[in-house]
Amino acid sequence: MALTSVDRTLLQRCLQHDPGAWNDFVDRFLGLIYHVIHYTSHLRSAPLTPEEVEDIAQEVLLQVVANDYAVLKQFRGRSSLATYLTVIARRICVHQLAKLAPTKKPLPAELKRAEEDEHPRTRLGLERQEEVLKLLKRLPSKEREVVRLFYLEG
């Protein structure tokens, strides 16, 4: 998927330091960042506490703004901005998980059970769920089914 005009405008606003641009950026992509963190930690069998998830999300956002948005300046527009940010968030998450690994303690039993019982769809906020469902409707039926099965059904 190519860069959308909404993302292109948001990107330009951030790079020009427009007032409110960073808040708009965070509003648009924070859910994605959290999803990437949860999914990456799940794939690596490295359960995280809510505080650790927030710390990793904070690190991702700090890396985005570091050196006057250097990460955003490197974006060439060959993919969607969401795809680009997913790759960046995943790399930072993996790096942070590696840092946490030596100090990681097992989750308490009640948290572990709650995490195992949690269906992937319940991890998304209701607002995000509605947004995802609207976007899914735009996809062709085959692609929609693949995305639904992989991301929503686990």
Summary of the structure (lengths in Angstrom):
residues: 154
radius of gyration: 16.6
end to end distance: 22.6
largest distance: 48.1
contacts: 369
relative contact order: 0.11
helix: 77%
strand: 0%
